[in-house]
Amino acid sequence: MRRTVRLRLTLLYSGLFLMAGVVLVALIYLLVEYSPFPAPPAAPAPGGFPVPVPTPRVEQAGNLSRLLVNSLVALAVMALAAMLLGWLMAGRVLRPLGEMTATVRRITADRLDRRLAASGPDDELKRLADTFDELLDRLESAFTAQRRFVANASHELRTPLTLQRAMAEVALADPEAGSRELRTVLERVVAAGKHQERLIEALLTLARSQQGLQDRGPVDLAAITRQALEDLDEIRVESTLDPAPLSGDRALIERLVANLLDNAVRYNVPGGWITVETAVRSGHSTLRVSNSGPLIPPDRAHLLIQPFQRLEGGRKAGGDGLGLGLSIVAAIVEAHHGTLEARPRQEGGLDVTVTLT
């Protein structure tokens, strides 16, 4: 017989009842055998003298034996009744768990919209069901984001492949194509290949960031930012780089800084500017990058950290933009258990603040 929770609870209830009953019977027996209370006074005889009525020892022993047997029989009957009632009550208490188990078995990766939606008093079982529903909400969001990411990545990878194939087929279909035309086609194929290489590298970085940190070491956020700023010469930059030490993955931190600066340069306006600040605030290292640029709708700013999401009319990617810059930044920040705040500026552009521990 399978030892279910219901059976274990029934045995536990019955065992406790049986132990209490045995102790009660033994206590009654000892009290009757060695009663500390005096016997009732004898009835007075005619003439005023009490006449004691002796009780034989054999008769007292017989009464105790019958009392013990009757008590044990009553205890056995009550033990059986306790087992039956314990079984019924355990089934009633555990019935919500059975319903929850049946619902969970019907939940699959394709049907994450089901919920337990437990009702009744706010007890441990309802809190367990509510916690499981919250877990399902997070799983559904993760699965949805994963499917959307895979679909977008497939589209982004298929587009340059289709372009390369079309250019090659057009060149091969022209029997009079000369070396100049073929060279032009090859240059375009190489450019598309470089775009694919950058995209694959960005996807690998994103996947690595989402797996968490494997190596930690002392890193100075200010030193990394100062080194990254040396490569920026096509835009006006104002920087205030105070020491900002932290413990993290240096390669990922370098990618974080590079993506933020690249994002600020790519989505800017002619004659624009960038301000960069590093500091330690409330015991945490922070990096703040602000830039001029087109206006960003505040209600759509949250899309900036989603993979392959570009805002039309605002932050529309141009040229070789991949739409993964801030997504990688967000993943790196999460891997370091930090926070990322991206706020559109009223005058246009973006203000990004990264806090790392």
C-alpha positions in Angstrom: 0.0 0.0 0.0 1.4 3.4 -1.0 2.1 5.6 2.0 0.3 8.7 1.0 0.0 11.8 3.1 -3.5 11.0 3.9 -2.5 7.6 5.3 0.4 9.1 7.3 -1.9 11.7 8.8 -4.5 9.1 9.7 -1.9 6.9 11.4 -0.5 9.9 13.2 -3.9 11.0 14.5 -4.8 7.4 15.5 -1.4 6.8 17.2 -1.7 9.9 19.3 -5.3 9.1 20.3 -4.3 5.5 21.2 -1.3 6.7 23.3 -3.5 9.2 25.1 -6.2 6.5 25.7 -3.6 4.0 27.1 -2.3 6.7 29.5 -5.9 7.5 30.6 -6.8 3.9 31.2 -3.6 3.3 33.2 -4.2 6.4 35.2 -7.8 5.4 36.1 -6.6 1.9 37.1 -3.9 3.2 39.4 -6.3 5.7 40.9 -8.9 3.0 41.7 -6.2 0.6 42.9 -4.4 3.0 45.1 -7.1 5.6 45.7 -5.9 8.3 48.1 -9.5 9.2 49.0 -10.9 7.7 52.2 -13.8 5.2 51.9 -17.3 6.4 52.7 -18.3 6.1 56.4 -20.3 3.0 57.4 -24.0 3.2 58.0 -25.0 3.5 61.7 -26.6 0.4 63.2 -29.6 0.5 65.4 -28.5 1.8 68.8 -26.1 4.4 67.4 -23.0 2.2 66.8 -21.6 2.1 63.3 -21.4 -1.4 61.8 -18.5 -1.6 59.2 -19.3 -3.6 56.1 -16.1 -5.3 55.1 -15.3 -5.6 51.4 -13.4 -8.7 50.5 -10.1 -8.3 48.7 -11.0 -10.8 46.1 -14.2 -8.9 45.2 -12.2 -5.6 44.8 -9.6 -7.3 42.6 -12.5 -8.7 40.4 -14.0 -5.2 40.1 -10.6 -3.8 39.0 -10.1 -6.5 36.4 -13.6 -5.9 34.9 -12.9 -2.2 34.9 -9.6 -2.7 33.1 -11.2 -5.1 30.5 -14.1 -2.7 29.8 -11.8 0.2 29.5 -9.6 -1.6 27.0 -12.6 -2.7 24.9 -13.9 0.9 24.9 -10.4 2.1 24.0 -10.2 -0.3 21.0 -13.6 0.8 19.8 -12.7 4.5 20.1 -9.3 3.8 18.4 -11.2 2.3 15.4 -13.5 5.3 15.4 -10.6 7.7 15.6 -8.9 6.0 12.6 -12.1 6.3 10.5 -12.7 9.9 11.5 -9.0 10.7 10.9 -9.1 9.2 7.4 -12.2 11.2 6.6 -10.9 14.4 8.0 -7.5 14.0 6.4 -9.2 13.5 3.0 -11.2 16.6 3.5 -8.2 18.7 4.5 -6.1 17.3 1.6 -8.8 17.6 -1.0 -7.5 21.0 -2.3 -4.1 19.4 -2.8 -5.6 16.7 -5.0 -7.3 19.4 -7.1 -4.1 21.3 -7.3 -2.2 18.2 -8.4 -4.8 17.4 -11.1 -4.5 21.0 -12.4 -0.7 21.0 -12.4 -0.7 17.8 -14.4 -2.7 19.5 -17.1 -0.2 22.4 -17.4 2.3 22.0 -20.1 4.8 24.3 -21.9 2.0 25.1 -24.4 -0.7 25.6 -21.8 0.8 27.9 -19.3 -2.3 30.0 -19.1 -4.0 27.6 -16.6 -4.0 28.7 -12.9 -4.9 27.0 -9.7 -7.0 29.9 -8.5 -7.5 28.4 -5.1 -10.5 29.7 -3.0 -11.4 29.3 0.6 -9.7 30.6 3.8 -6.3 32.2 3.7 -4.4 29.2 5.0 -1.2 27.5 4.1 -2.7 25.6 1.2 -4.1 28.8 -0.4 -0.8 30.6 0.1 0.9 27.6 -1.6 -1.5 27.8 -4.6 -1.1 31.6 -4.9 2.7 31.2 -4.8 2.5 28.5 -7.6 0.3 30.8 -9.6 2.9 33.6 -9.3 5.5 31.1 -10.5 3.4 30.2 -13.5 3.0 33.9 -14.3 6.8 34.3 -14.4 7.2 31.1 -16.4 4.6 32.2 -18.9 6.3 35.6 -19.3 9.7 33.9 -19.7 8.4 31.4 -22.3 6.7 34.2 -24.2 9.8 36.3 -24.2 11.9 33.3 -25.3 9.6 32.5 -28.2 9.6 36.1 -29.3 13.4 36.3 -29.0 13.9 33.1 -31.1 11.5 34.4 -33.7 13.2 37.8 -33.9 16.7 36.2 -33.9 15.7 33.9 -36.7 14.3 36.8 -38.7 17.5 38.9 -38.1 19.7 36.0 -39.2 17.6 35.0 -42.2 17.5 38.5 -43.7 21.2 38.9 -44.5 21.3 35.3 -45.7 18.5 36.0 -48.1 20.2 39.1 -49.2 23.5 37.3 -49.8 21.8 34.6 -51.8 19.9 37.1 -53.9 23.0 39.1 -54.8 25.0 35.9 -55.7 22.1 34.6 -57.8 21.8 37.9 -59.7 25.5 38.0 -60.4 25.6 34.4 -61.6 22.5 34.9 -63.8 24.3 37.7 -65.7 26.6 36.0 -68.2 28.1 39.4 -69.2 29.0 40.4 -65.6 32.6 41.6 -65.5 35.1 41.7 -62.7 34.0 45.1 -61.6 30.4 44.0 -61.1 31.4 40.7 -59.4 33.8 42.6 -57.1 30.9 44.9 -56.1 28.7 41.9 -55.3 31.4 40.3 -53.3 32.0 43.4 -51.2 28.3 43.5 -50.4 28.3 39.8 -49.5 31.3 40.5 -47.2 29.5 43.4 -45.6 26.4 41.2 -45.0 28.6 38.5 -43.5 30.2 41.0 -41.1 26.7 42.1 -40.0 25.8 38.4 -39.3 29.1 38.0 -37.3 28.3 41.0 -35.1 24.7 39.7 -34.6 25.9 36.3 -33.6 28.5 37.8 -31.3 25.8 39.9 -29.7 23.5 36.9 -29.2 26.3 34.9 -27.6 27.1 37.8 -25.2 23.4 38.1 -24.3 23.2 34.3 -23.7 26.3 34.4 -21.5 25.0 37.4 -19.5 21.7 35.6 -18.8 23.5 32.5 -17.5 25.0 34.5 -14.6 28.5 35.3 -13.5 31.2 32.6 -13.7 34.3 34.8 -12.9 34.4 37.7 -10.5 37.2 40.1 -9.8 38.0 43.6 -8.8 36.9 46.1 -11.5 37.1 49.9 -11.6 34.1 51.2 -13.5 35.8 54.6 -14.0 38.9 53.1 -15.5 36.9 51.0 -18.0 34.8 54.0 -19.0 37.9 56.2 -19.4 39.4 53.7 -21.7 36.2 53.3 -23.8 35.9 57.1 -24.1 39.3 57.3 -25.8 37.8 55.8 -29.0 35.0 58.5 -29.2 36.1 61.4 -31.3 33.1 62.1 -33.5 30.9 63.6 -30.8 31.2 66.1 -28.0 31.7 64.3 -24.7 31.7 65.6 -21.1 32.8 63.2 -18.4 33.2 63.2 -14.7 34.9 59.9 -13.8 35.3 59.4 -10.0 36.6 56.0 -8.8 33.8 53.3 -8.8 35.3 49.9 -7.7 33.2 46.8 -7.7 33.5 43.0 -8.0 32.3 41.6 -11.3 33.2 40.1 -14.7 35.5 42.5 -16.4 34.7 41.3 -19.9 31.0 41.8 -19.3 31.5 45.2 -17.7 33.5 46.3 -20.7 30.7 45.2 -23.0 28.2 47.1 -20.8 30.1 50.3 -21.0 30.8 49.9 -24.8 27.1 49.2 -25.5 25.9 52.3 -23.5 28.4 54.6 -25.3 27.6 53.1 -28.7 23.9 53.4 -28.1 24.4 57.1 -27.1 26.4 57.8 -30.2 24.2 55.8 -32.7 20.9 57.3 -31.6 22.0 61.0 -31.4 21.5 64.0 -33.6 24.0 66.1 -35.6 26.0 68.3 -33.3 24.8 66.3 -30.3 26.5 65.6 -27.0 27.1 62.9 -24.4 27.7 63.2 -20.7 29.3 60.3 -18.7 29.6 60.1 -14.9 30.9 57.4 -12.6 30.7 57.6 -8.8 29.9 55.6 -5.7 26.5 56.4 -4.2 25.1 54.7 -1.1 27.9 52.2 -1.3 27.2 51.2 -4.9 29.1 51.9 -8.0 27.1 53.8 -10.6 27.5 54.7 -14.2 25.3 57.4 -15.8 25.2 58.1 -19.6 23.1 60.9 -21.0 22.8 61.9 -24.6 20.9 64.3 -26.8 18.7 62.8 -29.5 15.2 62.5 -30.9 12.2 62.6 -28.6 11.2 59.2 -27.1 7.6 58.6 -26.1 7.6 58.0 -22.3 4.9 55.2 -22.6 7.2 53.2 -24.9 10.5 53.7 -23.2 10.3 50.2 -21.6 10.7 48.7 -25.1 14.2 50.0 -25.3 15.6 47.1 -23.3 13.7 44.4 -25.2 15.7 42.5 -27.8 15.2 43.6 -31.4 12.8 46.4 -30.4 13.2 49.7 -32.2 10.9 52.7 -31.8 9.7 54.2 -35.1 10.0 57.9 -35.3 12.3 58.0 -32.2 15.0 55.4 -31.7 14.8 53.8 -35.1 17.9 51.8 -35.8 19.8 52.7 -38.9 22.7 51.3 -40.7 24.1 48.3 -38.9 22.1 48.6 -35.7 21.2 45.3 -34.2 18.6 46.3 -31.6 20.4 44.3 -28.9 22.6 47.0 -27.2 20.4 47.8 -24.2 19.1 44.2 -24.0 22.7 43.1 -23.4 23.2 45.9 -20.9 20.1 44.8 -19.0 21.2 41.2 -18.9 24.7 42.1 -17.7 23.2 44.4 -15.0 20.9 41.6 -13.8 23.8 39.1 -13.7 25.6 41.5 -11.4 22.4 41.9 -9.3 22.3 45.6 -10.1 19.7 48.0 -11.4 19.1 49.7 -14.7 17.1 52.9 -15.1 16.4 54.3 -18.6 14.5 57.6 -18.7 13.7 59.6 -21.8 14.7 63.3 -21.5 12.1 65.9 -22.1 14.4 67.7 -24.6 15.1 64.5 -26.5 17.5 61.7 -26.0 18.0 59.2 -23.1 19.3 59.2 -19.6 20.6 55.7 -18.5 21.8 55.0 -15.0 23.4 51.7 -14.1 24.0 50.7 -10.4 26.2 47.7 -9.6 27.2 46.1 -6.3 
